[in-house]
Amino acid sequence: MPVVAVAGGTSSVGRFIVEETIADGKFEVIVLSRKADPAKEKELSARILPVDYSDPDSIATLLEDNHVEIVVAALSGRTPPEQEHGLIQAAAKSKATKRYIPSVWSIKYRPEHSWNPLGAAKLSLFDSLEKTDLEWTVVANGFFLDYWGGPNLKSYLDPQTIVLDVPGRKAAIPGNPNQPLVFTYAKDVGQFTAKLMTLEKWEPVSYIIGDRLSWKEFTHLAEEVTGEKFEIAYDSVELLKSGKVTELPGHVQFYPFFPKPALQGMMAQFGILFDQGADLLKRHEAISHQSDEAPEQKDQGEPSTENAVSESQKPVPTCEPVDTSLVIPDGSLSMELEALNLSSNPTMQLLQSSSRNELEASYFLHFHPHWPLLHKRTFLQSEHPPELTAAVLTAGLWVLDTPETKDKARFYHDALLKVIDNQLFKIRQPVTDSPEPRPEFLAPFQVLLIALILCTYRGAERFPSALFNSKHLWRLFQSMGVYDQKAIDYQNSSPIIRECYQRLALLHFKVHVHLNSILMRHFPQFKTFDYLTPKRICKQDERGPPTDKRESEHAELALGLCRSLSQFAPWDPQDWWSGLARGHCSRLSPSINIVPASIKSVSHYLIILKIGIQNPLLAMAVAVAGGTGGLGRALVDAIKAHGKHEVLVLSRKNTTGLEESLGARVVTVDYANVDSLASILEERNVEIVISAVNNISGDNHPEINLIRAADKSETTKRFIPSYFGTPYTPEQYESFPPAMAKKAATEQLEATSLEWTKVYNGYFLDYYGTPKLKSYMDDISFSIDMRNNFAALPGSGEVPVVFTHTFDVARFVAAALDLPVWERTSWIIGDRITWNDLAKQAQDVKGVPFHVTHDSIEALKAGVITELPSHPQFYDVYPKEHLQGFIAACGVMCEKGQANFTPERSLNELFPDIKPMTARDVLEKGWGAERE
């Protein structure tokens, strides 16, 4: 009997998969778990084999020894994605294992969902699987019905209250209340998965549909079943994007172990997904200046019902096969698009190349992960038009990334672009009387888009004409229904073609944003392509030069920018962009004084587009991870003030107004995707990465991946990890979560070629000057509660402690960036003072006596401290036991003298001009007025 291994099979949907597969009787089932559990083995009637997900080799051996043919991953949502990446590597390495089902089990995540951390993690699994020879399928079952079943419904899922709180008789519906969604009971998912494993061939996605209804319908159904009226709130998309939702009664019970802001943020992310479905088309339309409304969608976010699995029929899940309908009959691209025939084009020479297989492999290895335009399996296993092959080979030639291959790629790419420049855009009307997204048009569209994407790699060489051509391609796609999901579904029975049309729309959107980034970000009202046409530039338009004052100002600004760019980039004076500006500004006198600011503001976009510009304005950048608050924000301010580096902030999300508030560019990143992080660092010329991520919980996977990405990036040479505190003892490195996180970061850095330094600055002084003294740290009290005149000092209070204000830490770090060589440890000393003296100075500055007590070392070691009056207000964010445990551990370290370091050399000595604030300075600035 063949063997299937279920990772995460002891709980949640994994347990249902185990039970239903055993009941089906077609496979022997073993369970992979982090630890053995004899009692659970007996309960499941299946062997449980302990595994170490960080050791793919040992897992591969285990899979081989147990003859495991299929691996099903049903890992907890809290499992770090790199653990499943290790499982995928093991399955690929095992000679016995042939098939894999990744731990997705919900919606079909698409590239546009990468803003969501969970979505980004799932998408990274697809990338890993694409690199293996495993046969795999993603199970998309919508959202689990279990959460609304109540205590009488059997379920192994952790209870959650999402949108609809049946016991509380309340609903908080996100976004569009009529958005249809798919819901499936986890046990049914287990049944279908057991059947799925018996199929001889899998398809990339297997859909399961238990039920389809909107949240509005779901709420009315709950009212009907309970016989009671529910209180209904409607959460707007704007509220969801701010990370908030209407609180439901069922949320409160989770706050002790899932702080309210975190829970609300997670629910808000779910809400946005609920509202969007998989509807990328509305975003395409919304960004167009020509259309105010998106086309009507059908079955948003889910496949058509002909591919669905119904509960009553219980067919085996199906999805897209390798589709031979992509082949264009008669060897041509169809009469309607005959202008695209490249039969006499030099690019066709590539088809006879002896390196054809190598170039195809290069395309899918280096180009496809960033631009997944094609369906890889279909392309490699079926015939397709020679023009498409030529485009793929041209891109593959470019990304081989040698001077010789790039020169050849330029020649072939220029030949491809002639199709666009000289033929396609002469078409004034839709190319057919029936403008529809038919199968025979897909390959020509893919050829055009690959050619356009390559323009972004060539930077200044092709940027202006590409900007022009992109808009024309957009209009062609609109006229041909590429953005009309209803038309795509109607015209194409093949899920592969429907999927490829969606990819076409999404990736054209991506390249269009790349090309328009300068205008869209810095001149949002300068709608170039809507009213500045080539015809008008040539003054053949009866309207003549612009008369609108605002339009003239925008054109003037464009000409100033164009002239400035020409100082250091090879812009062709005859190109469309230059002609646009000159044609509209021939009678204007541009204001040259705006140019320097313009160049500074667009410089990072020029870096993104990889324009080879040597200019002091485009200095190597410093990226600050966690730079939106706390110490990270202080670092951003200090590096900006230092004035020698461009500053980028790495953040999981970029909220409205954040960049303006920080005064720095914010780049949205997925810390689960090392390759994506590395690409971001390279594209933005990041030389130094500073990590200020919060690792107090001990979870340091984001920083570990950031270190790996920095090491992989060609431009990044230096790294400062998130230490910023005091040294730890060997025992603390093994037991204290923050210390464990820092140790892991150090070990990872030691395995790289990066130059790095860890910064020790003692404890932060900010807490004793806020809220009057500016700080970005949380206004929380450590040992001394300045507001309430209360002190609970650790131990004897007589051991000296080093304290430094975060603004001073940031100033020293900014200065240290210029050092030619870093030592492995950098020391900063703001002030050195005992806790007793600090409490005395606090009383002296405020002019009032404090209630002072001391916590014994025994109490501190037990994790117990005296509660300060201001602490309870923070328990929603920092649960009491966590906050007290952390402060107690810090107290032990202070009493042991770990914060009383005396280094041989400090940054204070290297930068004597930086005068840090003393404890007295902070107290006086924060509370001096109290005494008066």
Summary of the structure (lengths in Angstrom):
residues: 932
radius of gyration: 30.5
end to end distance: 85.3
largest distance: 94.2
contacts: 3105
relative contact order: 0.05
helix: 49%
strand: 12%
